[in-house]
Amino acid sequence: MRNIEEQVIFVTGSTDGMGKQVAMDLARAGATVLLHGRNMEKGLTVKKEIIDATGSEKIKLYIADFLSIIEVGRLAAEIKADYSRLDVLINNAGIGFGDLNAKTSDLSRDGFELRFAVNYLAPFLLTCRLLPLLSKEPSRVVNVASVGQSPIDLSNIMLERHYSPTRAYTQSKLALVAFTFELSERYGTAERTFNCLHPGTYLDTKMVRESGIAPLGSIQSGSDAIEHLALSAELNGVTGKYFDQKSESRAERQAYDKVFRKKLWDLSERLTGMK
């Protein structure tokens, strides 16, 4: 990897929680950091906070709502217009379980099950659109998944039947892990790597607190795990792996099924308009 001061790193969902802490740490280390959030006012506040705390002016803010496929595509186009390469893409943005008593799913602007749309389809489209910037090796993609993973029935992928918020969340994270493995299979090299991780269980984030769950770990511990995958020299050449924090681990079995992964990829291309 290039020296950290030469790296351009994009962190989605970086105006709150772990994403914000990762962006703060990377800015302090000297990287050019691309921030992403949904709200311009909040984004500008966080950008100023990071600049004031780190002294770095190498911060750029992008605004896009991952509830909209159109906005995700626009975000990718804006970054491609501004930069000729990305060294690291950290797909951190996501939403949690929400109301655990909900009987029906909320929907994205495109009519997709909400968690599947935000936690999986948005990073799928964004990453695919940004692959040309990641082709200037070395580069890394880090997908922030979860130890909570459930097998997916492709005939009920939007959970019109048997909906539960927990299953919606855990299926979206399984999809993200499977996507990581398929990315590595298709595009991974010793210098262009794709990995994913569970950053820690019930960390002290807004997502966890809004779910009514008592936090068990700190934001910094999760941020450290993400940064380890993004920057550590120990992981040079390591691709297509799932980590539990900083240790390589095993994902849910379905993520290793190549037939399932291809079907999921083809479906995702259709849903996002990639085809």
C-alpha positions in Angstrom: 0.0 0.0 0.0 1.0 3.6 -0.5 2.2 5.7 2.4 -0.9 6.8 4.3 -0.3 10.5 3.4 -0.7 9.6 -0.3 -3.9 7.5 0.1 -7.4 8.6 -0.9 -9.9 6.7 1.3 -13.7 6.9 1.0 -15.7 6.0 4.1 -19.5 5.7 3.6 -21.7 6.5 6.6 -19.0 8.7 8.1 -21.0 11.4 9.8 -21.8 9.2 12.9 -20.6 6.3 14.9 -17.8 4.0 13.7 -17.6 5.6 10.3 -17.0 9.0 11.8 -14.3 7.6 14.1 -12.6 5.9 11.2 -12.7 9.1 9.2 -11.2 11.0 12.2 -8.4 8.5 12.7 -7.6 8.4 9.0 -7.5 12.2 8.8 -5.3 12.4 11.8 -2.9 9.9 10.1 -2.7 12.2 7.0 -4.9 10.5 4.5 -7.2 12.3 2.1 -10.6 11.3 3.5 -13.9 11.4 1.5 -16.8 11.7 3.9 -20.3 10.5 3.1 -23.6 11.3 4.8 -27.3 11.9 4.1 -27.7 15.4 5.5 -25.7 18.3 4.2 -26.0 20.4 7.5 -24.8 17.5 9.6 -22.1 16.6 7.1 -20.7 20.0 7.1 -20.7 20.0 10.9 -18.8 16.7 11.0 -16.3 17.9 8.4 -15.5 21.0 10.4 -15.2 18.9 13.6 -12.7 16.5 11.9 -10.7 19.4 10.5 -10.6 21.2 13.8 -9.6 18.0 15.7 -6.9 16.8 13.2 -5.6 19.9 11.5 -6.1 18.2 8.2 -7.7 20.1 5.3 -7.7 17.0 3.1 -11.4 16.3 3.7 -14.2 16.2 1.1 -17.9 15.7 1.8 -20.4 13.9 -0.4 -24.1 13.7 0.3 -26.3 10.8 -0.9 -29.3 8.9 0.6 -28.8 5.1 0.2 -32.5 4.7 0.1 -32.3 5.7 -3.5 -30.5 3.8 -6.3 -30.4 7.1 -8.3 -28.6 8.9 -5.5 -26.0 6.1 -5.1 -25.3 6.2 -8.8 -24.9 10.0 -8.7 -22.5 9.7 -5.7 -20.3 7.3 -7.7 -20.3 9.6 -10.7 -19.3 12.6 -8.5 -16.4 10.8 -7.0 -15.2 9.5 -10.4 -15.4 13.1 -11.6 -13.3 14.4 -8.7 -10.7 11.6 -8.4 -8.7 9.4 -10.7 -8.1 6.7 -8.1 -9.2 5.3 -4.8 -6.8 3.5 -2.5 -9.5 2.2 -0.1 -13.2 2.0 -0.1 -14.9 1.3 3.2 -18.5 0.4 2.9 -19.7 1.2 6.4 -23.1 2.9 5.9 -26.0 0.8 7.1 -29.1 0.6 9.2 -29.9 -1.7 12.1 -32.9 -3.8 13.2 -35.3 -0.9 13.7 -38.5 -1.8 15.5 -38.2 -5.4 16.5 -41.9 -5.8 16.7 -42.6 -4.6 13.1 -44.7 -7.1 11.1 -44.1 -5.6 7.7 -41.0 -4.1 6.1 -40.4 -0.4 5.4 -39.4 0.2 1.8 -36.7 2.1 0.0 -37.6 4.8 -2.5 -37.3 2.2 -5.2 -39.7 -0.2 -3.4 -37.1 -2.6 -2.1 -37.0 -4.0 1.4 -35.3 -1.3 3.4 -32.4 -3.1 5.0 -31.6 -5.1 1.9 -31.6 -1.8 -0.1 -29.4 0.2 2.3 -27.1 -2.5 3.7 -26.5 -4.4 0.5 -27.9 -3.0 -2.8 -26.4 0.5 -2.2 -22.8 -0.8 -1.5 -23.2 -3.3 -4.4 -23.9 -0.5 -6.9 -21.4 1.9 -5.4 -18.6 -0.6 -5.4 -19.3 -1.8 -8.9 -19.4 1.8 -10.2 -16.1 2.7 -8.4 -14.2 -0.4 -9.6 -12.4 1.6 -12.3 -10.9 3.9 -9.6 -9.8 0.8 -7.6 -8.0 -0.7 -10.6 -5.0 1.4 -10.0 -3.3 -1.1 -7.7 -2.7 -1.4 -4.8 -6.2 -0.9 -3.5 -8.6 -2.4 -0.9 -12.3 -2.7 -0.4 -13.6 -3.3 3.2 -17.2 -4.2 3.7 -18.6 -3.8 7.2 -20.8 -6.8 7.7 -21.9 -8.5 10.9 -21.7 -11.9 12.7 -25.5 -11.9 12.4 -26.0 -13.6 9.0 -29.1 -15.6 7.8 -29.4 -17.7 4.6 -31.4 -16.0 1.8 -34.3 -17.5 -0.1 -33.9 -15.8 -3.5 -37.6 -16.3 -4.2 -38.4 -14.2 -1.1 -35.5 -11.8 -1.1 -37.7 -8.8 -0.2 -39.4 -10.8 2.6 -42.9 -10.3 1.5 -43.5 -13.6 3.3 -42.4 -14.3 6.9 -41.0 -10.8 7.5 -39.0 -10.0 10.7 -36.7 -7.0 11.3 -34.0 -9.3 12.6 -34.1 -11.5 9.5 -34.1 -8.5 7.2 -31.0 -7.2 8.8 -29.1 -10.6 9.0 -30.0 -11.4 5.4 -28.7 -8.1 4.2 -25.4 -8.7 6.0 -25.1 -12.3 4.5 -25.6 -10.7 1.1 -22.8 -8.2 1.8 -20.5 -11.0 2.8 -21.4 -13.1 -0.3 -20.8 -10.0 -2.5 -17.4 -9.6 -0.9 -16.4 -13.1 -1.8 -17.7 -12.8 -5.3 -15.9 -9.5 -5.8 -12.7 -11.2 -4.8 -13.4 -14.2 -7.1 -13.9 -11.9 -10.1 -11.6 -9.0 -9.5 -9.2 -9.8 -6.6 -5.5 -9.9 -7.0 -2.5 -9.7 -4.7 -2.7 -5.9 -5.0 -6.4 -5.5 -5.2 -8.2 -7.0 -2.3 -11.8 -7.4 -1.1 -12.5 -8.4 2.5 -15.3 -8.0 5.1 -15.7 -8.1 8.8 -17.8 -8.1 11.9 -16.4 -5.1 13.8 -17.7 -6.2 17.2 -20.8 -7.2 19.0 -23.3 -4.5 20.1 -20.8 -1.6 20.0 -21.8 1.8 21.4 -23.3 3.1 18.2 -26.5 5.0 17.5 -27.8 2.0 15.6 -27.4 -0.3 18.6 -28.9 2.3 21.1 -31.9 2.9 18.8 -32.6 -0.9 18.9 -32.9 -0.7 22.7 -29.8 -2.9 23.2 -27.2 -2.2 25.9 -23.8 -1.6 24.2 -21.1 -4.2 25.0 -18.1 -2.5 23.3 -16.7 0.8 22.3 -16.9 2.6 18.9 -13.1 2.8 18.9 -12.7 -1.0 19.1 -14.8 -1.4 16.0 -13.0 1.4 14.2 -9.7 -0.2 15.0 -10.9 -3.4 13.4 -12.0 -1.6 10.3 -8.8 0.3 10.0 -6.8 -3.0 10.5 -8.4 -4.4 7.3 -8.0 -1.1 5.5 -4.3 -0.4 6.3 -2.5 -3.3 7.9 0.6 -4.5 6.1 -0.2 -8.0 7.6 -3.1 -8.2 5.2 -1.1 -7.4 2.0 -2.4 -9.9 -0.6 -5.2 -11.2 1.6 -8.5 -11.2 -0.3 -11.9 -12.8 -0.2 -11.9 -13.3 3.6 -14.3 -12.7 6.5 -12.9 -11.4 9.8 -14.4 -11.3 13.3 -12.8 -8.1 14.3 -9.1 -8.6 13.5 -9.1 -12.4 13.3 -10.0 -14.4 10.2 -13.2 -16.3 10.7 -15.9 -18.3 8.9 -19.1 -16.7 7.6 -22.5 -18.4 7.2 -22.2 -21.4 4.8 -24.3 -19.9 2.0 -21.8 -17.2 1.4 -19.3 -19.8 0.1 -21.8 -21.2 -2.4 -20.6 -20.1 -5.8 -24.0 -20.9 -7.6 -25.9 -18.8 -5.0 -23.4 -16.0 -5.3 -23.8 -15.8 -9.1 -27.5 -15.8 -8.8 -27.4 -13.0 -6.2 -25.0 -11.0 -8.3 -27.2 -11.3 -11.4 -30.3 -10.3 -9.4 -28.5 -7.4 -7.9 -27.4 -6.1 -11.3 -31.1 -6.2 -12.5 -32.4 -4.5 -9.3 -29.8 -1.7 -9.4 -29.9 -1.2 -13.2 -26.3 -2.3 -13.7 -27.7 -4.4 -16.6 
